[in-house]
């Protein structure tokens, strides 16, 4: 049992990371390939997917515009609940 409760932001961020990973895999891209297409290091992509960091709007728009089959249709921006 963890000593501290999971923070409120952790679960939504993990879901976002899972969606990012799913979109990348569905587009048949590796983390390296996606990083090259949007000008980010593959370690940054890894951090997004494993909820260590959250991509900013510029990163999300770059990822959505990445020329890959299926990526733009599965990459969507949602607002956090208030």
C-alpha positions as CSV (number, residue, x, y, z in Angstrom):
1,X,0.0,0.0,0.0
2,X,1.4,3.4,-1.0
3,X,2.2,5.8,1.8
4,X,0.7,8.8,0.1
5,X,-2.6,8.8,-1.8
6,X,-2.4,9.2,-5.6
7,X,-2.7,12.9,-6.5
8,X,-5.8,14.0,-8.4
9,X,-3.8,14.8,-11.5
10,X,-2.1,11.4,-11.8
11,X,-4.9,9.3,-13.3
12,X,-6.0,11.7,-16.0
13,X,-2.3,12.2,-17.0
14,X,-1.8,8.4,-17.2
15,X,-4.9,8.1,-19.5
16,X,-3.5,10.9,-21.7
17,X,-0.2,9.1,-21.9
18,X,-1.9,5.8,-22.8
19,X,-3.9,7.6,-25.6
20,X,-0.6,9.2,-26.9
21,X,1.1,5.7,-26.9
22,X,-2.0,4.1,-28.6
23,X,-2.1,6.8,-31.3
24,X,1.6,6.4,-32.0
25,X,1.4,2.6,-32.2
26,X,-1.7,2.8,-34.4
27,X,0.3,5.1,-36.7
28,X,3.1,2.5,-36.9
29,X,5.6,5.0,-35.5
30,X,8.3,4.4,-33.0
31,X,9.1,6.9,-30.3
32,X,12.2,7.9,-32.3
33,X,10.2,8.3,-35.5
34,X,7.5,10.5,-33.9
35,X,10.2,12.6,-32.2
36,X,12.0,13.2,-35.4
37,X,8.7,14.2,-37.1
38,X,7.8,16.8,-34.5
39,X,11.3,18.0,-33.5
40,X,11.4,16.3,-30.1
41,X,13.8,13.8,-28.6
42,X,12.5,10.2,-28.2
43,X,13.0,10.5,-24.5
44,X,10.4,13.3,-24.5
45,X,7.9,11.1,-26.2
46,X,8.6,8.4,-23.6
47,X,8.0,10.9,-20.8
48,X,4.6,11.8,-22.3
49,X,3.5,8.2,-22.7
50,X,4.5,7.3,-19.1
51,X,2.9,10.4,-17.5
52,X,6.2,11.9,-16.4
53,X,5.6,15.1,-18.4
54,X,2.7,16.6,-20.1
55,X,3.0,17.9,-23.7
56,X,2.2,21.5,-24.4
57,X,-0.2,22.7,-27.0
58,X,2.5,23.3,-29.6
59,X,3.7,19.7,-29.1
60,X,0.2,18.3,-29.5
61,X,-0.4,20.3,-32.7
62,X,2.9,19.2,-34.1
63,X,2.0,15.6,-33.3
64,X,-1.4,15.9,-34.9
65,X,0.2,17.3,-38.0
66,X,2.8,14.5,-38.2
67,X,2.5,12.8,-41.6
68,X,1.5,9.3,-40.5
69,X,-1.4,7.0,-41.1
70,X,-4.0,7.4,-38.4
71,X,-2.1,9.7,-36.1
72,X,-4.2,12.8,-36.6
73,X,-7.5,11.0,-36.2
74,X,-6.5,9.5,-32.9
75,X,-4.7,12.5,-31.4
76,X,-7.2,14.9,-29.9
77,X,-7.0,17.7,-27.4
78,X,-9.5,17.7,-24.5
79,X,-10.0,20.2,-21.7
80,X,-9.4,19.1,-18.2
81,X,-12.5,19.0,-16.0
82,X,-12.7,22.1,-13.7
